[in-house]
């Protein structure tokens, strides 16, 4: 268990709040890798297998180790250090993990959900029910390729629990935390659209939107072509869904509520439901549309808990070119799961909602 404790300690040091920028770099790096190798969205097994394979290349191993060296002091043991690197990627991508030490080698285990809600982000990932909605898989390095073996039992020494504290980056779970998140999303969007210090970032987003509309041959009143922008963002090579990061706190696995700037979501190509909503809200605001964030109870395993958020964009005049409606639900996570043509303008199944008007 000595190696287990060593790896756990290094991951706790690396994943903490003070290393938030390093975690952001890991998410961006992972997104670029998944794009390069066309890793399917929501396929968390394929994601970690690709990360493990990538680390077999000496140049990649050195690059990742150099980045993480700003946060942890590596042991020099190849197996231990590789476990830390894989574990750091998994935590940055919001994948629950544990470590198993068989006395000779340590192995990182990743929890993989098997239900729709947990895979799509339309839930809180059911962290209290991990044993019921998925399985643990070992992430191993064999030969020249990363390998994910068959699911195996694992001693879960890391307790899975949400954090009870909150600040600008970390927001508590449960209904209170969800409401605080929605309020923070509203304030972030308003500040981004109104504060001159974000004008350069907004210009980049607007230029990207205009380039897409020009490419698609849109002319005239561009305000009505939100669907064209949404369809582009629906592509995983442009914007990929990844869960909020996890971190280890006093030996326990906790969750970050990660609210990143909309231009960061667009440039990094990685975001979850709240970050995707903020991006679409800012795009809607730039197009002169009204913006409302709707938080919803979308997890069938927890029908009384708010677990998802998506924007509703309103046209002051006219209607959306694709739906013919004045108010359009633009849930990127939902469209990614069910297909754009079947999901755009549609509301995911829910068991109750609450709205926060932004603009």
For each residue, the residues with C-beta under 8 A, 3 or more apart:
1: 4 5 101
2: 5 6 101
3: 6 7 80 101 106
4: 1 7 8 99 100 101 106 157
5: 1 2 8 9
6: 2 3 9 10 75 80
7: 3 4 10 11 80 83 84 87 99 101 106 108
8: 4 5 11 12 99 157 158 248 251
9: 5 6 12 13
10: 6 7 13 14 72 73 74 75 84
11: 7 8 14 15 84 87 88 91 99 248
12: 8 9 15 16 247 248 249 250 251
13: 9 10 16 71 72
14: 10 11 19 22 68 71 72 84 88 91
15: 11 12 19 23 88 91 92 245 246 247 248
16: 12 13 19 247 248 249
17: 20 169 170 247 256
18:
19: 14 15 16 22 23 70 71
20: 17 23 24 169 256
21: 24 25
22: 14 19 25 26 67 68 70 71
23: 15 19 20 26 27 88 91 92 245
24: 20 21 27 28 260 264 268
25: 21 22 28 29 67
26: 22 23 29 30 67 88 89 92 93
27: 23 24 30 31 92 93 242 245 268 270
28: 24 25 31 32 268 269 270
29: 25 26 32 33 64 67
30: 26 27 33 34 47 51 89 92 93 242 270
31: 27 28 34 35 240 242 268 269 270
32: 28 29 35 36 269
33: 29 30 36 37 39 50 51 54
34: 30 31 37 38 39 47 50 236 240
35: 31 32 38 236 237 240 269
36: 32 33
37: 33 34 50
38: 34 35 237
39: 33 34 43 46 47 50
40: 43 46 236
41: 236 240 241 336
42: 119 120 241 336 337
43: 39 40 46 47
44: 47 48 93 95 110 112 113 119
45: 48 49 110 112 137 148
46: 39 40 43 49 50
47: 30 34 39 43 44 50 51 93
48: 44 45 51 52 86 89 90 95 110 139 146 148
49: 45 46 52 53 139 146 147 148
50: 33 34 37 39 46 47 53 54 146
51: 30 33 47 48 54 55 86 89 146
52: 48 49 55 56 86 139 140 141 145 146 147 148
53: 49 50 56 145 146
54: 33 50 51 57 60 146
55: 51 52 60 61 64 82 85 86 141 146
56: 52 53 60 61 141 144 145 146
57: 54 60 61
58: 61 62
59: 62 63
60: 54 55 56 57 63 64
61: 55 56 57 58 64 65 82 85
62: 58 59 65 66
63: 59 60 66 67
64: 29 55 60 61 67 68 85
65: 61 62 68 69 74 81 85
66: 62 63 69
67: 22 25 26 29 63 64 70
68: 14 22 64 65 71 72 74 84 85 88
69: 65 66 72 73 74
70: 19 22 67
71: 13 14 19 22 68
72: 10 13 14 68 69 84
73: 10 69
74: 10 65 68 69 80 81 84
75: 6 10 80 81
76: 81
77: 80 81
78: 81 82
79: 82 83 105 106
80: 3 6 7 74 75 77 83 84 106
81: 65 74 75 76 77 78 84 85
82: 55 61 78 79 85 86 141
83: 7 79 80 86 87 99 106 107 108
84: 7 10 11 14 68 72 74 80 81 87 88
85: 55 61 64 65 68 81 82 88 89
86: 48 51 52 55 82 83 89 90 108 139
87: 7 11 83 84 90 91 97 99 108
88: 11 14 15 23 26 68 84 85 91 92
89: 26 30 48 51 85 86 92 93
90: 48 86 87 93 95 97 108 110 139 246
91: 11 14 15 23 87 88 94 95 97 245 246 247 248
92: 15 23 26 27 30 88 89 245
93: 26 27 30 44 47 89 90 242 243 245
94: 91 125 242 243 244 245 246 255 272
95: 44 48 90 91 110 111 112 243 246
96: 110 111 125 127 130 160 246 253
97: 87 90 91 108 109 110 111 158 246 253
98: 108 109 111 136 154 155 156 157 158
99: 4 7 8 11 83 87 106 107 108 109 157 158
100: 4 106 107 109 138 154 155
101: 1 2 3 4 7 105 106 107
102: 105 106 107
103:
104:
105: 79 101 102
106: 3 4 7 79 80 83 99 100 101 102
107: 83 99 100 101 102 138 139 140
108: 7 83 86 87 90 97 98 99 138 139
109: 97 98 99 100 136 137 138 139 152 154
110: 44 45 48 90 95 96 97 136 137 139
111: 95 96 97 98 130 134 135 136 137
112: 44 45 95 134 135 136 137
113: 44 118 119 125 126 133 134
114: 118 119 133 134 135
115: 118 119 126 133 134 301
116: 119 120 122 337
117: 120 122 123 126 298 299 300 301 307
118: 113 114 115 123 125 126 133 134
119: 42 44 113 114 115 116 337
120: 42 116 117 123 241 333 334 336 337
121: 241 243 272 273 308 333
122: 116 117 273 298 299 307 308 333 334 337 348
123: 117 118 120 126 298 299 301 302 307 308
124: 127 173 299 302 305 307
125: 94 96 113 118 243
126: 113 115 117 118 123 129 130 132 133 299 301 302
127: 96 124 130 160 161 162 253 255
128: 160
129: 126 132 133 301
130: 96 111 126 127 133 134 160
131:
132: 126 129
133: 113 114 115 118 126 129 130 301
134: 111 112 113 114 115 118 130
135: 111 112 114 151
136: 98 109 110 111 112 151 152 153 154 156
137: 45 109 110 111 112 148 149 150 151 152
138: 100 107 108 109 148 149 152 154
139: 48 49 52 86 90 107 108 109 110 146 148
140: 52 107 146 147 148 149
141: 52 55 56 82 146 147
142: 145 146 147
143: 147
144: 56
145: 52 53 56 142
146: 48 49 50 51 52 53 54 55 56 139 140 141 142
147: 49 52 140 141 142 143
148: 45 48 49 52 137 138 139 140
149: 137 138 140 152
150: 137
151: 135 136 137
152: 109 136 137 138 149
153: 136
154: 98 100 109 136 138
155: 98 100
156: 98 136 159 160
157: 4 8 98 99 251
158: 8 97 98 99 248 251 252 253
159: 156 251 252 253
160: 96 127 128 130 156 252 253
161: 127 252 253 254
162: 127 172 173 174 177 254 255
163: 170 172 173 249 254 255
164: 172
165: 170 172
166: 170 171 172 177 180
167: 170
168:
169: 17 20 256 257 258 259
170: 17 163 165 166 167 256 257
171: 166 177 180 181 184 257
172: 162 163 164 165 166 176 177 180
173: 124 162 163 177 178 255
174: 162 177 178 305
175: 178 179 305 306
176: 172 179 180
177: 162 166 171 172 173 174 180 181 257
178: 173 174 175 181 182 295 305 306 307 309
179: 175 176 182 183 295 306 354
180: 166 171 172 176 177 183 184
181: 171 177 178 184 185 257 259 274 295 309
182: 178 179 185 186 293 295 309 354 356
183: 179 180 186 187 356
184: 171 180 181 187 188 259
185: 181 182 188 189 259 274 277 278 281 293 309 356 358
186: 182 183 189 190 293 356 357 358
187: 183 184 190 191
188: 184 185 191 192 259 261 278
189: 185 186 192 193 278 281 282 285 291 293 358 359
190: 186 187 193 194 358 359
191: 187 188 194 195 198
192: 188 189 195 198 201 202 261 262 278 282
193: 189 190 198 202 282 285 286 359
194: 190 191
195: 191 192 198
196: 199
197:
198: 191 192 193 195 201 202 261
199: 196 202 203
200: 203 204
201: 192 198 204 205 261 262 263
202: 192 193 198 199 205 206 263 282 286
203: 199 200 206 207
204: 200 201 207 208 263 266 267
205: 201 202 208 209 262 263 266 279 282 283 286
206: 202 203 209 210 286
207: 203 204 210 211
208: 204 205 211 212 266
209: 205 206 212 213 229 283 286 287
210: 206 207 213 214 222
211: 207 208 214 215
212: 208 209 215 216 228 229 232
213: 209 210 216 218 222 225 228 229
214: 210 211 217 218
215: 211 212
216: 212 213 225 228
217: 214
218: 213 214 222 225 228
219:
220:
221: 224 318
222: 210 213 218 225 287
223: 226 287 288 289 315 318
224: 221 315 318 319 320 321
225: 213 216 218 222 228 229 321
226: 223 229 230 283 284 287 289 313 320 321 328 330
227: 230 231 320 321 322 323 328 344 345
228: 212 213 216 218 225 231 232 321
229: 209 212 213 225 226 232 233 283
230: 226 227 233 234 280 330 332 335 340 344
231: 227 228 234 235 340 344
232: 212 228 229 235 238
233: 229 230 238 239 276 279 280 332
234: 230 231 238 239 332 335 336 340
235: 231 232 238 239
236: 34 35 40 41 239 240 241 336
237: 35 38 240 269
238: 232 233 234 235 269
239: 233 234 235 236 265 266 269 270 271 276 279 332
240: 31 34 35 41 236 237 269 270 271
241: 41 42 120 121 236 271 272 273 276 332 333 336
242: 27 30 31 93 94 270 271 272
243: 93 94 95 121 125 272
244: 94 255 256 257 258 272
245: 15 23 27 91 92 93 94 255 256 258
246: 15 90 91 94 95 96 97 253 254 255 256
247: 12 15 16 17 91 253 254 255 256
248: 8 11 12 15 16 91 158 251 252 253 254
249: 12 16 163 252 253 254
250: 12
251: 8 12 157 158 159 248
252: 158 159 160 161 248 249
253: 96 97 127 158 159 160 161 246 247 248 249
254: 161 162 163 246 247 248 249
255: 94 127 162 163 173 244 245 246 247
256: 17 20 169 170 244 245 246 247
257: 169 170 171 177 181 244 274
258: 169 244 245 272 274 275
259: 169 181 184 185 188 274 275 278
260: 24 264 265 268 271 275
261: 188 192 198 201 264 265
262: 192 201 205 265 266 275 278 279 281 282 283
263: 201 202 204 205 266 267
264: 24 260 261 267 268
265: 239 260 261 262 268 269 270 271 275 276 278 279
266: 204 205 208 239 262 263 269 279
267: 204 263 264
268: 24 27 28 31 260 264 265 271
269: 28 31 32 35 237 238 239 240 265 266
270: 27 28 30 31 239 240 242 265
271: 239 240 241 242 260 265 268 275 276 279
272: 94 121 241 242 243 244 258 275 276 333
273: 121 122 241 276 277 308 309 310 331 332 333
274: 181 185 257 258 259 277 278 309
275: 258 259 260 262 265 271 272 278 279
276: 233 239 241 265 271 272 273 279 280 332 333
277: 185 273 274 280 281 293 309 310 311 332
278: 185 188 189 192 259 262 265 274 275 281 282
279: 205 233 239 262 265 266 271 275 276 282 283
280: 230 233 276 277 283 284 311 313 330 332
281: 185 189 262 277 278 284 285 291 293 311 313 358 359
282: 189 192 193 202 205 262 278 279 285 286
283: 205 209 226 229 262 279 280 286 287
284: 226 280 281 287 289 290 291 311 313 330 359
285: 189 193 281 282 288 289 291 358 359
286: 193 202 205 206 209 282 283
287: 209 222 223 226 283 284
288: 223 285 316
289: 223 226 284 285 313 314 315 316 359
290: 284 313 314 315 316 357 359
291: 189 281 284 285 311 312 313 314 357 358 359
292: 311 312 313 314 355 356 357 358
293: 182 185 186 189 277 281 309 310 311 312 355 356 358
294: 309 310 311 312 329 353 354 355 356
295: 178 179 181 182 306 308 309 353 354 356
296: 306 307 308 309 310 348 350 351 352 353 354
297: 302 303 304 305 306 307 308 350 351 352 353
298: 117 122 123 307 308 348 349 350 351
299: 117 122 123 124 126 302 303 305 307 308
300: 117 303 349 351
301: 115 117 123 126 129 133
302: 123 124 126 297 299 305 307
303: 297 299 300 351 352
304: 297 351 352
305: 124 174 175 178 297 299 302
306: 175 178 179 295 296 297 352 354
307: 117 122 123 124 178 296 297 298 299 302
308: 121 122 123 273 295 296 297 298 299 333 348 350
309: 178 181 182 185 273 274 277 293 294 295 296
310: 273 277 293 294 296 329 330 331 332 333 334 348
311: 277 280 281 284 291 292 293 294 329 330 331
312: 291 292 293 294 327 328 329 330 355
313: 226 280 281 284 289 290 291 292 327 328 330
314: 289 290 291 292 326 327 328
315: 223 224 289 290 318 319 320 326 327 328
316: 288 289 290
317:
318: 221 223 224 315 326
319: 224 315 323 324 325 326
320: 224 226 227 315 323 324 325 326 328 345
321: 224 225 226 227 228
322: 227 344 345
323: 227 319 320 328 344 345
324: 319 320
325: 319 320 328 345
326: 314 315 318 319 320
327: 312 313 314 315
328: 226 227 312 313 314 315 320 323 325 344 345
329: 294 310 311 312 345 346 347
330: 226 230 280 284 310 311 312 313 344 345
331: 273 310 311 334 335 343 346 347 348
332: 230 233 234 239 241 273 276 277 280 310 335 336
333: 120 121 122 241 272 273 276 308 310 336 337
334: 120 122 310 331 337 338 343 346 347 348
335: 230 234 331 332 338 339 340 343 344
336: 41 42 120 234 236 241 332 333 343
337: 42 116 119 120 122 333 334 343
338: 334 335 342 343 346
339: 335 342 343
340: 230 231 234 335 343 344
341: 344
342: 338 339 346
343: 331 334 335 336 337 338 339 340 346
344: 227 230 231 322 323 328 330 335 340 341
345: 227 320 322 323 325 328 329 330
346: 329 331 334 338 342 343
347: 329 331 334 350
348: 122 296 298 308 310 331 334
349: 298 300
350: 296 297 298 308 347 353
351: 296 297 298 300 303 304
352: 296 297 303 304 306
353: 294 295 296 297 350
354: 179 182 294 295 296 306
355: 292 293 294 312
356: 182 183 185 186 292 293 294 295
357: 186 290 291 292
358: 185 186 189 190 281 285 291 292 293
359: 189 190 193 281 284 285 289 290 291
